[in-house]
Amino acid sequence: MLKGKQTWWFENKPVIIGAATVVGPDEGEGPLASDFDLVHPELDMQQKSWEKAERLLLEQATDFAVLHAGLKKDDIQFYIGGDLLNQIISNSFAARSLGAPYIGMFGACSTSMETLALAAQLIDSGNAQHAMAGTVSHNCTAEKQFRYPTEYGSQKPPTAQYTVTGAGAAVVAATGNGPIIECATIGKVMDLGITDPFNMGAAMAPAAVDTITAHFNDTGRSPSDYDLIVTGDLASVGHPIAKELLIRDGVPMNDTIFNDCGLMVYDISKQKVQAGGSGCGCSAVVTYGHLLKKVQNGDLKRILVAATGALLSPLSFQQGESIPCIAHAVAISAKGV
């Protein structure tokens, strides 16, 4: 049911019965490497193009998720997915091999929680028993489409972020064992006039703050109700901006419960990833690979994941448009909380 203005409250407690992540070599050198199902040692993954490599990531992640859920592909009644490439082609091709009814979505880097929210809504409403949410990004496809091909060797400013090479998928069910999806707050588009595509963290921070604040207003909750609140990919530039804006709005956040997936997926002090991680795969691999394990083993009882996305395109940037941004938040808890 709708709670407040922007939050779907799931009364029937949809369950994440299986999740999986597949990543590239840089992610495999980061602090969360042991939480991923498969780490590819090379960016090309023995494929003929970066786009084919990205598709492979997602196909493998969906296969692992179905396996972890104890199901067969035929049991997946709906697949909801999206990515960063034009016409979300990685998901369209992966959905072709999955063979399930397909709902394609685009939320830029917020796609992981956007698709998970809709999967939970399908389950909670009784319109499906098993639904899968998935997303993917690849560093080289993102560079090729949004910036410059890797062969160009362009220099980036310190505010730039490093697109995560990784895919994440989660199977949501009406019954079963696993973390519970409590609710989802659907974000609004925010645009404060930033035009620099190499400063995505600053552009997306206001959207993250708006959605997190709306979540607390709708649910009556506060930061103390969560063991961890993570933004999607604000990284080292946008994350402190979001924290400052939240404090200004009367929502104090301390460093013990407030973090960012773009800061968690890499060791930015040792890896050459500029300000930190970004991309559809960023919040997906951190949430589905690392955070869900923490919920399942009891280290975290309740988390809020506010995935952030910059809704620009190469064309809009070239025409001098500012960057509209959005964030979608999903609250996940251990069973019995």
C-alpha positions in Angstrom: 0.0 0.0 0.0 1.0 3.6 -0.4 2.4 5.1 2.8 2.8 8.9 2.8 3.5 10.4 -0.6 6.2 8.3 -2.1 6.6 5.0 -0.3 5.3 1.6 -1.1 4.8 -0.4 2.1 4.9 -4.2 1.4 2.4 -5.8 3.8 3.0 -9.3 2.5 6.7 -9.2 3.2 8.4 -10.2 -0.1 11.5 -12.2 0.4 14.9 -12.2 -1.4 15.4 -15.9 -1.7 18.5 -15.7 -4.0 21.0 -13.1 -5.1 24.2 -13.1 -7.1 27.0 -10.9 -8.3 29.6 -11.2 -11.1 32.4 -8.6 -11.4 35.5 -7.6 -13.2 39.2 -7.5 -12.2 39.2 -4.1 -10.4 36.3 -5.1 -8.2 38.1 -8.4 -7.6 41.0 -6.4 -6.1 38.7 -4.3 -3.9 37.8 -5.0 -0.2 34.6 -6.9 -1.0 36.1 -9.4 -3.4 35.3 -12.4 -1.3 31.6 -11.6 -1.4 31.2 -11.9 -5.2 30.1 -15.1 -6.9 32.5 -14.8 -9.8 35.5 -12.5 -10.5 36.7 -12.2 -14.1 40.4 -11.7 -14.3 40.2 -9.7 -17.6 37.9 -6.8 -18.7 37.2 -8.4 -22.1 36.1 -11.7 -20.5 37.2 -13.4 -23.8 34.4 -11.6 -25.7 34.7 -9.8 -29.0 33.4 -6.5 -27.7 32.9 -4.6 -24.4 29.2 -4.8 -25.0 29.3 -8.6 -25.3 31.3 -8.7 -22.1 28.8 -6.6 -20.2 26.0 -8.9 -21.4 27.9 -12.0 -20.2 28.2 -10.5 -16.7 24.4 -10.1 -16.5 23.7 -13.6 -18.0 26.0 -15.2 -15.4 24.6 -13.2 -12.5 21.0 -14.1 -13.4 22.0 -17.8 -13.7 23.7 -17.7 -10.3 20.7 -16.0 -8.7 18.3 -18.6 -10.0 20.7 -21.3 -8.7 20.9 -19.7 -5.3 17.1 -19.4 -5.1 16.8 -23.1 -5.7 14.7 -22.6 -8.8 14.8 -23.2 -12.5 14.7 -20.4 -15.1 11.1 -21.4 -16.0 10.1 -20.5 -12.4 10.9 -16.8 -13.0 7.6 -15.2 -13.9 8.9 -11.7 -14.6 12.4 -10.3 -15.1 12.8 -6.6 -14.5 16.1 -5.1 -15.6 18.0 -2.1 -17.0 21.5 -0.8 -17.6 23.4 2.3 -18.9 23.7 1.5 -22.6 21.4 3.0 -25.3 18.1 1.1 -25.4 19.3 -0.9 -22.4 20.6 -3.5 -24.8 22.5 -5.6 -22.2 19.3 -6.4 -20.4 17.3 -6.9 -23.6 19.8 -9.5 -24.8 20.2 -11.1 -21.4 16.4 -11.3 -21.1 16.3 -13.1 -24.4 18.5 -15.9 -23.0 16.6 -16.0 -19.7 13.3 -16.5 -21.4 11.1 -14.8 -18.8 8.5 -12.1 -19.4 10.6 -8.9 -19.4 10.1 -5.4 -18.1 12.9 -3.1 -19.2 13.6 0.0 -17.0 16.1 2.8 -17.0 17.1 4.7 -13.9 20.8 5.1 -14.7 22.8 4.1 -11.6 19.6 3.9 -9.5 18.4 1.0 -11.6 19.3 -1.7 -8.9 16.8 -0.4 -6.4 14.3 0.7 -9.0 14.0 -2.8 -10.4 14.1 -4.4 -6.9 11.2 -2.1 -5.8 9.1 -3.1 -8.8 9.9 -6.8 -8.3 8.7 -6.5 -4.7 5.6 -4.7 -5.8 4.7 -7.5 -8.2 5.1 -10.0 -5.4 3.4 -8.0 -2.7 0.3 -7.4 -5.0 0.0 -11.1 -5.7 0.8 -10.6 -9.4 3.7 -13.0 -9.3 5.2 -15.6 -7.0 8.8 -15.3 -8.3 10.3 -12.1 -9.9 13.9 -11.2 -10.7 15.6 -7.8 -10.6 18.9 -7.3 -12.4 21.3 -4.7 -13.6 24.8 -4.4 -15.0 27.5 -1.9 -16.0 31.0 -2.2 -17.6 33.7 0.3 -17.3 34.7 0.2 -20.9 31.1 0.4 -22.3 30.3 3.4 -20.1 33.5 5.2 -21.2 32.8 4.4 -24.8 29.3 5.7 -24.7 29.4 8.6 -22.3 33.0 9.9 -22.4 35.9 8.7 -24.6 36.9 5.2 -25.7 39.5 3.7 -23.5 42.0 3.8 -26.4 41.9 7.6 -26.3 43.5 7.7 -22.9 41.9 10.9 -21.8 42.8 12.4 -18.4 40.1 12.7 -15.9 39.7 15.2 -13.0 39.8 14.0 -9.4 36.0 14.5 -9.1 35.4 11.8 -11.8 34.2 8.3 -10.8 35.1 4.9 -12.1 32.3 2.8 -13.5 32.0 -0.5 -11.8 32.3 -3.6 -14.0 29.8 -5.9 -12.5 26.3 -7.3 -12.5 23.8 -8.1 -9.7 20.6 -10.0 -9.7 18.1 -10.9 -7.0 15.1 -13.3 -7.0 12.1 -12.0 -5.0 9.4 -14.4 -3.8 6.2 -14.5 -1.9 7.6 -17.1 0.5 10.9 -18.6 1.5 14.0 -17.9 3.5 16.0 -14.7 3.1 16.0 -11.0 3.8 12.6 -9.2 3.8 11.9 -6.2 1.5 9.9 -3.9 3.9 9.2 -0.9 1.7 10.5 1.2 -1.2 10.6 5.0 -1.5 10.3 6.1 -5.2 12.4 9.3 -5.8 11.7 12.5 -7.7 13.9 14.0 -10.4 16.2 16.7 -8.9 18.3 19.1 -11.0 20.3 21.8 -9.4 21.9 22.9 -12.6 25.2 21.0 -12.6 26.5 20.4 -16.1 29.8 18.7 -15.5 29.6 15.0 -16.3 32.8 14.5 -14.4 31.2 15.6 -11.2 28.3 13.1 -10.9 28.6 12.8 -7.1 27.8 16.5 -6.5 25.0 16.3 -9.1 23.3 13.2 -7.5 23.7 14.2 -3.8 20.6 16.3 -3.6 18.5 13.5 -5.1 19.8 11.1 -2.5 18.9 13.5 0.3 15.5 14.2 -1.1 14.6 10.5 -1.2 16.1 9.6 2.2 14.2 12.6 3.8 11.0 11.5 2.0 11.5 8.0 3.3 11.7 9.2 6.9 8.7 11.5 6.5 6.6 8.8 4.9 7.5 6.0 7.3 7.9 7.9 10.6 11.3 6.3 10.9 14.7 8.0 11.7 18.3 7.0 11.1 18.4 5.2 14.4 15.9 2.6 13.0 18.7 1.4 10.6 22.0 -0.3 11.2 23.2 1.0 7.9 22.1 3.6 5.3 24.0 3.5 2.0 23.8 5.8 -1.0 24.4 4.3 -4.4 27.5 6.0 -6.0 28.1 9.4 -4.6 31.7 8.5 -3.9 34.2 10.8 -2.1 32.8 14.0 -3.6 29.1 13.5 -3.3 28.8 11.5 -0.1 30.1 14.3 2.2 27.8 16.8 0.4 24.8 14.5 1.1 25.8 14.2 4.7 26.0 18.0 5.0 22.6 18.5 3.3 21.0 15.9 5.5 22.3 17.6 8.7 21.0 20.9 7.3 17.6 19.3 6.8 17.5 18.0 10.4 18.5 14.4 9.6 21.8 13.8 11.4 23.9 11.0 10.0 27.0 9.6 11.7 29.7 7.8 9.9 29.0 4.5 11.6 25.7 4.1 9.9 26.0 6.2 6.7 28.1 5.0 3.9 28.2 4.8 0.1 28.5 1.9 -2.3 31.0 3.8 -4.5 33.3 4.1 -1.5 32.8 0.5 -0.3 33.5 -1.4 -3.6 37.0 -0.1 -4.0 39.9 0.9 -1.8 40.3 4.4 -3.2 43.5 5.0 -1.3 45.2 2.2 -3.3 43.2 1.7 -6.5 43.2 4.1 -9.4 39.5 4.8 -9.4 39.4 8.6 -9.0 36.7 9.6 -6.6 35.3 6.0 -6.3 32.8 3.7 -7.9 29.7 4.5 -10.0 27.5 2.8 -12.6 24.5 0.5 -12.4 26.6 -2.3 -11.1 27.9 -0.3 -8.2 25.0 -0.4 -5.8 24.0 -3.8 -7.3 27.2 -5.7 -6.5 27.6 -4.1 -3.1 24.0 -4.8 -2.0 23.5 -8.2 -3.6 27.0 -9.4 -2.9 28.0 -7.9 0.4 25.1 -6.3 2.3 22.6 -9.1 1.9 25.2 -11.5 3.4 25.5 -9.1 6.4 21.8 -9.2 6.8 21.6 -13.0 6.5 24.3 -13.7 9.0 22.9 -11.2 11.6 25.6 -8.5 11.4 22.9 -6.1 10.1 19.3 -6.2 11.1 17.9 -3.5 8.9 19.4 -1.5 6.0 18.3 1.3 3.7 19.8 1.4 0.2 19.3 4.6 -1.7 20.6 4.0 -5.2 21.4 7.2 -7.1 21.3 7.9 -10.8 22.3 10.7 -13.2 19.7 10.8 -16.0 21.8 12.4 -18.7 22.7 11.2 -22.1 25.6 12.0 -24.4 23.2 14.0 -26.5 21.9 16.1 -23.7 25.4 16.8 -22.4 26.5 17.9 -25.9 23.6 20.2 -26.1 24.6 21.9 -22.8 21.8 20.5 -20.7 22.2 20.2 -16.9 22.1 16.8 -15.3 18.7 15.6 -13.8 19.2 13.0 -11.1 17.1 10.6 -9.1 17.4 8.2 -6.2 15.2 5.2 -5.2 15.5 3.7 -1.7 14.6 0.2 -0.5 14.5 -0.9 3.1 15.6 -4.5 3.7 15.6 -6.4 7.0 16.4 -9.8 8.5 13.4 -12.0 9.1 11.7 -11.5 12.4 12.9 -7.9 12.8 
